[in-house]
Amino acid sequence: MQPPEIPNAKYTWPVGLIVVGGLAITQGGGAIALGALLIAAGIVMAAAIRNQVEAAEAALAEWKKSHWCIGCSNIREPDWRPPTEAA
């Protein structure tokens, strides 16, 4: 069983939307509403990306906790069995 992967968070699109929205607001007129909409969309996208990363980090922490051996402090595989003593 492989550990969950952390997504590669790229905030390029959200930051781009916020910057373009800010530039649109400075143009005035009808562009103010468009700029506000672009800024809001950028913020929502950034929050969604952050939530995905936090969820993946929580899943990885849970995976590590479920695969941790108390006796030897090592991460173990799910099919791991302790060695049996020869009788």
Secondary structure, DSSP 8 states (H G I E B T S, - for coil): -----------HHHHHHHHHHHHHHHH-TTHHHHHHHHHHHHHHHHHHHHHHHHHHHHHHHHHHHHTB-TTT--B--TT--------
